[in-house]
Amino acid sequence: MKYEVVIGLEVHVELSTKSKIFCSCSAEFGAGPNEHVCPACCGMPGMLPVVNKRVVDLGMTAGMMLNCHINRTTTFDKKSYYYPDLPCAYQTTQWFAPVAVNGYVEIDTPSGKKKVRIKQIHMEEDAGKLVHDIAPDTTHVDFNRTSVPLIEIVSQPDLSSADEVIAYLERLHSLLRFARVSDCRWEQGSMRCDVNLSVRPEGSTKLGVRTEIKNMNSLTAIARAIEYETARHIDAIENGTEVLVQETRRWDDAKGKSFSMRTKETAGDYRYFPDPNIMPIVIDDAWFDEINASLPEFPEVKRERYITELGLSEYDADQITSSRALCDCFEDAYSVCGKAKDCANWIISEVMSILNSKKMTFDMLTLDGKALGALINLVCDGTVGRANGKKVLLAMFDDASIDPKKYAEENGFIVSNDTSLVESVVKKVCDSDPQTVADIRGGRDKAIMALFGRCMKELRGNCDPQVLRKALMDYING
């Protein structure tokens, strides 16, 4: 018998806010244990939540990017369950009126485009983190992550393979990063997902027994877990190796197996009820229109525009549209210099190289694009040599206030085509290496590059290459 797998995802995404969802504690990643906590996010009695408006902004942004309907009145609710990293013994989330509903995302599959429906997007607070490896038989709790704002994106069970799941997650990753909803860093846990999977005979409309695989934070692990669970379900159905029950399981990537955690709860087990401490949030037309107007151009639309209107190659367009920050830098630079190909070359070769050397992601780029455009103009018109232009760019990374022309002038990077100076340097270099000069005169034309490099070093790169080349040839052939 042939079987088909049915998959729905619950994707948790930490939002790019400076503070937590209901208090003013920092939401930034990487602090020491329990440094970003206060009585409110630690669940102390009598502390009342205050909603962070930026969280609602980003929740709406995500909903609009994923083609959702935005609920103009949205509410928060309490989800009751006990776990050591949840200090209140309930989670503040959304159940009755989430911020966004009924959306979709299109993905590419071998058989064409497929629309994956999104049931809802709701805002909620994250839980803390249990740390098991500090001391034997002891578990520590780090509450820094408690009340860090999340959205949960709940899909309908429209996915039918590991490849489709990966394509869907990559599409979410691209759109949410592009809209600056989240940095979506799997390795830091700012994007993770629960996989809900069942298996049924091909052609059947009845869903099989559902398994939830919790807290997956690696695309590779997700694909392996789906393949394993699919095989486990089919083996149980065909060979009776086990009785399938609705349950939550954890994935052990090292062992390549999943293990049961608990029987899957239902909505009734969580005893959802409206949070009496948080008033309903009403999204009026002005607020809705403000968020709608702030949405970025989709990355694939930018890519096509860069190719058709600006003449970039597909490779260049793909590289630049991989990050919203790179796009913004490119467009600002182009607005100043009007040289699309030069702007792309500088970003892909020089800017990306500096980011890599500083171990910075593309989205961490803060370089002033307009200043980059001014620098590109200086290099293209021969005012500053390319090598010195790279030095100016490096300085601009360290100090965003630098004016490239002024910095070049102050550091002696302005090209001087004083022929008497060039000729004196050429004479000095050639006279110090008569053998190379003789080789060139004997027909070894490529040997001139050694003399050219030494002359350019003497001139500190501040010479038009064509002027220097002519002076060299004139002296050698004279």
N, C-alpha and C positions, 0 to 999 in steps of 0.2 A: 504493500500500500504506500502511496505517496502522501507526504505530509507537508504542511506549510506552517511557518512560524509567524506568529502575530506579536508585534512589539510596540509598546508605547513607552515614552520617556518622560521622566520628571527631571528637568534640568535646573539645578540651583546655581545662581549667578550672584556673586557679591558685587554690590554697586560701588561705583567710583565716587564715594563721598568722603569728605574729610572727617566727619563725625558719625556717630552711631545713629540708629533709627529713632530712639526715644530719649537720648540724653546727649550731652556735649562731649563725651569721651571720644578720643581719637579712634578712628576706624582703620588706621593704617596698619599694614602688615609688618611684622618683624621686630616688635618690641620684646623686652624681657618678660618673663611670666608675670601676669597680673599687674602690669604697669598701667594699662589702659582700662581701669575699672573705677566705678563709683557706686554709691549706695543704690542708685537706680538700676544699673545694669547687673548688679549683684543680687537684686531681688529683695532688698531690705524693706521691712514693713513701712507703709506710709508713703513710699516714694511713688509719685505719679508720672506717667509717661507724657512727653511732649513730642509730637510728630515732627520729624525733620522734613521740611518742604522739599528739599532737594531729592529725597527718596521718591516722593510722588512724581516729581518732574521726570526722573529717570524711568520710573515704572511706566509712565505715559509714553515716553520716548520709545522704550522697548516695544510696547504695544503697537505703536504706530509703525515702527520698522518691520513688525511681523504681521502687518495687515489686520490688526485686531480692532474690534469695536471697543471704544473707551467708555466705561461706565461713568456717567457724569456725577453720580453719587456713589462713593466707595466707602466701605466700613472695615474696621478691624474686629477680629474675634479671638477668643481664647480657645486653644487646643490643649486639652488636659492630658498630660502623661508625665510619669516620673522617670527621670534619668539624672545621674549625678552632675552632668554638665549643664543642666537646665535649672538654675537656682530657684525659679518661682514654681516649679513643678507644672508649669504650663508654658506654651509658646504663644506669643502674640502673632497672629497670622491673619489671613483673609479666607473666609469660607462662603459667607452668604452673598457678598457683593465685592468680588475682586476687581482690581483696577482695569483689567482688560480681558475680553472674552472673544471667542469665535474668530480666530485668525488663521493664517496659513503661511507656510514656507514652501517654495518650490525648490526641488533638488534635481540634479541630473543623475539619471540611471542608464544602464545599457539599453533599455527599451525606450528611452526618451525622458522628458521631464515628468516629475511626479509631484503632486501637491500633498503635503503633509499638513493635516489640520491641527490647529492648536485650540485646545479646549479653553484654556484660561492662562492668564499670568497674574499671580498674586504676590503682594509684598509681605514680607515677614522678617522676623529677627532670627539671626543665627544662634546656635547653641555654643557652649564653650568647647574646650578640647581636653580629652583625657590623655594623660601621659603615663605610660606603663613601664618605661624602661629606666627610670631614675634610680629606683631601689627595689630590691627583691620583695615580692608580696605586697607591694605598695603602689597605689595609683594616685597620681597628683592631678589636680584640675587647674587648668589655665583659663581664666574667664575673659581674657583679652578679646576673644572672638564673640563673646556673648553680646547680643544686640547689634552686632554688625549687620547692616541692612542687606537683605537678599531679595531677589525676585525668583519665583519658581515658575518655570514654563512647562505646562502640562500638555503633552500632545495627545491626540487621539491614537488608538492602536492601528496606525496606518503604515507602519514599517514592517518589512518582511524579510530582512536579511541584515547581516552585520555590515555589509557594504552600504546599504541605505542608511543605517544608523550613523555610520561615520560621515557620510555625505551631509546628513541633516545637522549633525553636531558641528561640522566644519562651516556650514552655512550660518548657523547661529553665531558661532565664534566670530566670523567675518563681520556680520551685520552689527553685532553688539559692540565689538571693538571700534568699528568705523563710526558708530554713533556716540562713542565714548560713554556708553552705559557702564562698561566694566572693562578691566584689563584682561579678563577671561584667562588667567594663568592657571592651567591645570596643575602645575607643580606646586603652586601655593594654595590650592584648594579654592580659588576664587571662581572656578567653574568645575562643577562635578555633577554627576547624574545618577539617578536610580533607573534601572532597566526593568520594565515589567514585560514578562515574556510568557507566552503559552504556545502550545502546538495543537494542531487539529488536522484531521484528514483533508486532503486537498479537495476544494469544492464545497466543504461544509461551511455553514454560516454560524454554527454554534462555537463559542469560544471554549478553549480547553482550560485546564486548571492553571491558574496564574502564579508565577514565581516573581518576586521582586528581588533584584540584586542591588544592594545598597552601596551608596557612596563611592562610585567609580570615578577615578580622576586621571585616567589615561586612555587614549584612544586605542592603543594596542591591547590593553587589558580588557577594555570593553568588547572588542572584537573576539578575543579569546573566550571571554565569559559567555558570550552569546553562542558561539560554536559548541562549547561544552554543555551548556544548559539545553540547547536544542537536541543534542545527542542523548543527554540524560532523559529528557522527556520522551523521546521516541523509543528508547530502550525500555522505559517503564511501561509504555503503552503496548508495545509489541511482545515483550518478553516477561512482563510482570515482575521486574527486578525490584520494584518498590511501589508503594502506593503514593501517588502524587497528591499533595495537599497544598492549599493556598498558604504560602509562607514567605518570610523574608530570609534571604540568604546573604552571606558575605563571600567575596571572591578572594582566594589566596592565589596571587599571581605566581608566586614561587613554586607552589605545588600544582598549579594549573587546574584547580578544583574549587568548587563552591561548597560551603558548609552552612547548615541550617542555623539560623539565629533565634527565630521565634515564629510562632504562627502569625500570619498576617492579620493585622487589625482591620476593622471596618470603621467607617466614619462614626458610627454610633459609639464605638469604644473610646473615641476621643472627646465625646461630650462637648462639641462645639457650642459656644454661646457668645453673643455680642459682648465686646469689652466695654463695660460701663464707664471706663475712665477716658475713652477716646471718642470724641464726637464724630459723626459722619463727615466725610470730606466732600465738599461740593465743588465740582470742577466747572466753572462758568465759561462762557464763550471766549472771554479775553485770555484766560489761562490756557484753554485748549488751543486757541489760535497761536499763542506765543510758542508753545511746544511744537506745534505743527510746522511753524515757520523756521524753527531751529534745526529741523531734520537735515542731515547731510544728503548730498547726491549719492545714490547707491554706487558701490565700487565698480560694478560692471558698466554702469552708465558713464562714469568718469573714464574708465578704460577705453571705451569706444570713442568718446569725445577726444581723448588724447591722441588716438590713432588717426581718426578721420579729420579732425580740425587742426591739430597741432603737428601732425606728421611724425609722431613717435613710432618706433618699431613696436611690435607686439611684446617683445621681451622687455623693453624699457617701460612700457605702459604697465605690464604685469608687476614689475619690480616696484614702481612708484605707488600703484594702487594697493599694494599689500599693507599699507598703513595710512591712516588718516593724517598722521603728523607729517609723513613724507609728502602726501598730496598737498597739504596746506603750505609746506615749505616750497614745493615746486611751483605752485600757482603764484605765491607771493614773489618768488624770484623771477618768474616769467613776466609778471606784471611790470617789473622794473626794466628788464633787459630785452624782453621780446624774442629771446633765442631759446626755443623749446628744447632743441637737441642738446645745446650746451648746458642748459639747466639740468636736463636728465643725466648727462654725463657726469657733471659735478656731484649730483646727489648719489648716483649709483656707485661711482668710483671713490670719490673723496669723502663725502659725508658718511656713507655706510662704513667705510674703512675706519674712520675715527670712532663711530659708534661701537664697532666691534672691538677696537683697541681699548675702549673705556668700559667694555662689558655692559653696554647700554642697549636696551631694546629700541626698535624703531619708534615705538610710541613714546619713548622718553625724550625724543628730540625736542629741544627748545630753541634751536637756532633761528634767528630772525631771517625769514626768507627774503625780505626786501633787501637786507644788508648783503645776503648771498648774491642777489641779482646785481647789486652794485659792484661787488667783487668780480663777478663774471664779466661785467662790462670792462672793468679795469684790465683784466687779462686779455679779453678779446681785442681790445683796441691797442694793445701793446704797451699800456702804461705800467703794468706789473707783469713780470715773467711768471710762467706757470708754477715753477718750483717755489718762488716766493709767495705766489698766491695761495699755495697750500699752507705755508706758514701763517699767513694772515687768517685763513680759515680756522686753523687750530686755535689761534688766539681768540677768535670769535666764539668758539665753543666754550672757552673758559670765562669769557666776559661778554655778555650779550649787548653791552652798551658800546662796544667798539665800532667806530666808523672806519670801514676798510681803507678808504683813501687816506684819511688822516694817519691811521696806523702805519700804512705803507710809507708815507712821507717821513714819519718820525723814526722809522727803523731802517731807512735807506733802501727801500725796496722799489723805488720808482726807477723805471728803465731810463738810462741815459744813453743816447746815441751820439755822444760826442766822439766824432771820428778820430780825433787826435788821441784820445784816451784809448779807444779800441785798438788803434794801430800800434800804440806803444805796448799794450799788453800782448798783442799778437807777435810783435818782434821779440819780446822778452821770452815768451813761451817757445817760439820756433827756434830761437838761437840756443835755448837750453837743451834742445833735443834734435840735433842735426840729422840723426839716423832716421827718425820718423819722417822728417821733411824729405830726406833722400828717397825713402820708400814711396812716398806719395808721388814724387817726381818720376819714380820708376814705374808708376802705373798701379800701385796699391791704393786705390781711391778711398777705401774704407778706413784706412789708417788715419784719415783726417779727423775722425770722431774722437780719437784720443786727445789730439791737440785742441779740438773744439771744447771738450769737457774741461780741460785745464784752463783754457781762456775764460770760459763761463764762470768757473770757480773763482778766478782772479777778479772777475767783474762782479762777483756776488750775485750772479744771475740777472743783473740789471743791464741787459743788452738785448736788442732785437736779434733773434737768431739769424735772420737773413743778412743783417748788417755785419754780424760777426763772421758768418760763412764767407761773404764777399771779401772782407778784409783778409781772411786767412788765404783764400785762393789767390788774391792779388799779390800777397807777400811771397807765397810759395812759388808762384809762376813768374814773379817779377825778375 
